[in-house]
Amino acid sequence: MGKRITKGLIADFDNTLVKTQSFIRRHLLHTLRRLKIKPPSGRKLNDTLRKNLPFEQIFNELFGEKGPKVLESYREDAMETPYEAMAGAVSVVKKFVKNGNKVVIVSNRANKLEERLTQAKFDPKWFLAIIQPSHSKPDKRAYDEAMKILAKEKIDRKNIFVLGDSPDDFIACRKGLRNGFYALTRDLELSSKFKKAGLTKTRIISSLKLLPIFK
């Protein structure tokens, strides 16, 4: 029997490990009811979230001058609304790590991330590192720190994979990482954008369970 190959996974957080969009919808509606502000249409909300904007900018785009007020109220009790894991995410990540593989989270927004992982039933100890890069995705330097961490674990670059839900996650990959990138999305518009960015159809998956390294 050959020596087991240790794999590395660089994973996004929002809408990849956890259901961030559904959380935002739930908590935003709760906030708007309290403020007695009419919610945006489902289409406008979807279009805004699809843009992968900085968090504060989401509120400015949805509510204009009222954006800062809505954001402030949204944050007041945001931690009281729990995060949920993507379907199958907890079990596949747990098994992957138990088998000796390594996972690093790279997210443009990492505030309270350990608490959110715990809410979603992940063990934060499963993750080798949680990184908010100094150069945000889609910058080509966004994954550099994660790559250095995985290199210290003696993981060959060809055995390092990247998982994300936004074209920005893919665009941030340097050339040597692109062949190991997988997009997790069921959004047809996002799928089209991934393809235009150069990602092949076979690397766009609808469930974490379909990620080859988790099988």
Phi, psi and omega in degrees: 000131182288164179293137179293136180267124178279130180253154176238142178232125171259113186245138167290170180253299185293128177063015178238307173263327182231158182274074184294317183298319179292326176297311182301316180300313182297311185285328178294317178298320176301315181294317183292326176298318180294322181274352183058046177247135180294130180288154176292162177294156179302322181294316180296320179296315179299315181298322180291315180294328181295337183284348179058046182283158168305145191305313182299326183292334177303316183288323178295321181289323182282325190236002177059233183296335179278353184309308181300322180294316179295318180298316179300315180292321178302319185282340185304318182230027183300325182290346179278347175261113187284151173277154176237145179285152170298152183305124176079356188296316184298313183292319183287323178292318179300315180294318180301314181288322179300330179278008174096003180275167187238140178234131174240132176266130174236113183226138177295342181226108187242011180296131179061023187293321179297319178296321180292322176300316180296317177302323183275008175079015170275156170261116181306336180290346178291341188258127183297325179200154174237116190239130165255104189294147177291336174247104187293149172300136019265020179300139182294347179267359187299327184262001186301316181295319178298320179296322178295320179296316180290328177296324178294337177274006179064033178266123180295142182304326182291347179253017176253130183239157181232137181233128179208172181242354183242145174305332177300325179296322180284316181299330180290344182289128170291165187308318183291345181262340189300326181291346180253013182270139173230138178259131177254105179196150171247004182279116183296324179292318177294321178302318179297320180293323176298316180297319179295330179281350176111005179275132181286153184302325182293345180258014174251113187244153182260351181211144177301330181295344180270354178292120187307324182288347178267352184280000000 
